[in-house]
Amino acid sequence: MAGCAALRSTSARSALRVGLPVAARRSATSLATAEDFAYCVDRLERFDREQVQCAMFLPQELRPVHAAIRAFNLETAMVRSQVSDATLGAMRIQWWRDALDGIFAGEPSGTPLHRALAQVVSDFKLSRFLFERILEARQRDLDGLQPRYTAEQSLARASWSSVSP
């Protein structure tokens, strides 16, 4: 149990703050700063502590990458609780789709999360399809179209769409 206590400690959570991913340090163009990745870690520390603990099992150079991707997932998941109706939520989801255009073009908008994601996408050649799938799952949440799961496979597919980038 001493290991679990160490994961909950402030110094363990601070270990996520390692600056830029290794690939970003080697790339010719930098789209993000260490502060951008620190913003992502801060969001996770505030709203998704389990992901901070899970990241402790990743190699140190991948922790900022994990933080950026999980912060995207967190921000999109929070849309439903931040809006009062589905139309406003759909606008937020569309805002994220537009943001992905800039992120995948290597021209992120001015937010730290967008810059961190652009760096990760550029360095690791990630597929937009995975991010779009998360947004589609968030849109279904907004529409109130909670699918009826008639089989384990359909439940697994819905889970995969909404939680795994």
C-alpha positions as CSV (number, residue, x, y, z in Angstrom):
1,M,0.0,0.0,0.0
2,A,3.0,2.3,0.3
3,G,3.1,2.5,-3.5
4,C,-0.5,3.8,-3.7
5,A,0.2,6.5,-1.1
6,A,3.2,7.6,-3.2
7,L,0.9,7.9,-6.3
8,R,-1.4,10.2,-4.4
9,S,1.4,12.5,-3.1
10,T,2.0,15.9,-4.6
11,S,5.5,15.1,-5.6
12,A,4.3,12.0,-7.6
13,R,1.7,14.1,-9.4
14,S,4.4,16.7,-10.1
15,A,6.5,14.1,-11.8
16,L,4.1,14.5,-14.8
17,R,5.6,17.9,-15.3
18,V,8.5,16.8,-17.5
19,G,8.3,19.5,-20.1
20,L,8.1,18.7,-23.8
21,P,7.8,15.2,-25.2
22,V,11.2,13.8,-26.5
23,A,10.0,14.0,-30.1
24,A,9.1,17.7,-29.7
25,R,12.5,18.5,-28.3
26,R,14.1,17.0,-31.5
27,S,11.7,18.5,-34.0
28,A,12.7,21.5,-36.1
29,T,9.5,23.4,-35.4
30,S,7.9,23.6,-32.0
31,L,4.2,24.1,-31.8
32,A,3.9,23.9,-28.0
33,T,5.9,24.9,-25.0
34,A,6.4,23.1,-21.7
35,E,3.8,25.5,-20.2
36,D,1.2,24.2,-22.7
37,F,1.8,20.7,-21.5
38,A,1.7,21.8,-17.9
39,Y,-1.7,23.3,-18.6
40,C,-2.9,19.9,-19.7
41,V,-1.5,18.3,-16.5
42,D,-3.2,20.9,-14.4
43,R,-6.6,20.1,-16.0
44,L,-6.1,16.4,-15.3
45,E,-4.9,17.1,-11.7
46,R,-8.0,19.1,-11.1
47,F,-10.7,17.0,-12.8
48,D,-9.3,13.5,-13.5
49,R,-6.8,12.5,-10.9
50,E,-7.1,8.8,-11.9
51,Q,-5.4,9.7,-15.2
52,V,-2.6,11.4,-13.3
53,Q,-2.0,8.2,-11.3
54,C,-2.2,6.0,-14.4
55,A,0.4,8.2,-16.1
56,M,2.9,7.4,-13.4
57,F,3.2,3.9,-15.1
58,L,4.1,5.4,-18.5
59,P,7.7,6.2,-19.5
60,Q,8.5,9.7,-18.4
61,E,8.9,11.0,-22.0
62,L,5.3,9.9,-22.9
63,R,3.6,11.5,-19.9
64,P,3.1,14.9,-21.6
65,V,1.7,13.1,-24.6
66,H,-0.7,11.3,-22.4
67,A,-1.7,14.5,-20.6
68,A,-2.5,16.3,-23.9
69,I,-4.7,13.5,-25.2
70,R,-6.4,12.9,-21.9
71,A,-7.0,16.6,-21.5
72,F,-8.8,16.7,-24.9
73,N,-10.9,13.8,-23.8
74,L,-11.7,15.6,-20.5
75,E,-12.6,18.9,-22.1
76,T,-14.9,17.2,-24.6
77,A,-16.5,15.1,-21.9
78,M,-17.2,18.2,-19.8
79,V,-19.3,19.8,-22.6
80,R,-22.5,18.1,-21.6
81,S,-22.3,19.4,-18.0
82,Q,-21.3,22.9,-19.1
83,V,-24.3,23.6,-21.4
84,S,-28.0,24.1,-20.7
85,D,-29.3,22.6,-24.0
86,A,-28.2,20.4,-26.9
87,T,-27.8,23.3,-29.3
88,L,-25.2,25.0,-27.2
89,G,-23.4,21.7,-26.8
90,A,-23.5,21.0,-30.5
91,M,-21.8,24.4,-31.0
92,R,-19.1,23.5,-28.6
93,I,-18.5,20.2,-30.3
94,Q,-18.4,22.0,-33.7
95,W,-15.9,24.4,-32.1
96,W,-13.7,21.4,-31.3
97,R,-14.1,20.1,-34.9
98,D,-12.9,23.4,-36.2
99,A,-10.1,23.4,-33.7
100,L,-9.0,20.0,-35.0
101,D,-8.7,21.5,-38.5
102,G,-6.0,23.9,-37.2
103,I,-4.4,21.2,-34.9
104,F,-4.0,18.8,-37.8
105,A,-2.8,21.5,-40.2
106,G,-0.1,22.5,-37.7
107,E,-1.7,25.8,-37.1
108,P,-3.4,25.6,-33.6
109,S,-5.4,28.4,-32.2
110,G,-4.1,30.3,-29.1
111,T,-5.1,27.8,-26.4
112,P,-2.5,25.7,-24.5
113,L,-4.4,22.5,-25.1
114,H,-4.6,23.1,-28.9
115,R,-0.9,23.8,-29.1
116,A,-0.1,20.7,-27.0
117,L,-2.3,18.5,-29.2
118,A,-0.8,20.0,-32.4
119,Q,2.7,19.1,-31.1
120,V,1.6,15.6,-30.2
121,V,-0.2,15.0,-33.5
122,S,2.8,16.3,-35.5
123,D,5.4,14.4,-33.6
124,F,3.5,11.1,-33.4
125,K,1.5,11.2,-36.7
126,L,-1.8,10.5,-34.9
127,S,-5.0,9.9,-36.9
128,R,-7.7,12.5,-36.8
129,F,-10.2,9.6,-37.0
130,L,-9.6,8.8,-33.3
131,F,-10.3,12.3,-32.2
132,E,-13.4,12.6,-34.4
133,R,-14.7,9.4,-32.9
134,I,-14.6,10.9,-29.4
135,L,-16.4,14.0,-30.7
136,E,-19.1,11.8,-32.3
137,A,-19.6,10.0,-29.0
138,R,-19.9,13.3,-27.2
139,Q,-22.5,14.5,-29.7
140,R,-24.5,11.4,-29.1
141,D,-24.4,12.1,-25.4
142,L,-25.8,15.6,-26.1
143,D,-28.5,14.4,-28.4
144,G,-29.8,12.2,-25.6
145,L,-29.6,9.2,-27.9
146,Q,-28.4,6.8,-25.3
147,P,-28.2,3.6,-27.4
148,R,-29.8,0.5,-26.0
149,Y,-27.1,-2.1,-25.7
150,T,-28.5,-5.4,-26.8
151,A,-25.2,-7.2,-26.8
152,E,-21.8,-6.9,-25.1
153,Q,-20.2,-6.1,-28.4
154,S,-22.3,-2.9,-28.9
155,L,-21.6,-1.8,-25.4
156,A,-17.9,-2.4,-25.9
157,R,-18.0,-0.4,-29.2
158,A,-19.8,2.5,-27.5
159,S,-17.2,2.5,-24.7
160,W,-14.3,2.3,-27.1
161,S,-15.7,5.4,-29.0
162,S,-16.1,7.6,-26.0
163,V,-13.0,6.8,-23.9
164,S,-10.1,5.7,-26.1
165,P,-8.3,8.1,-28.3
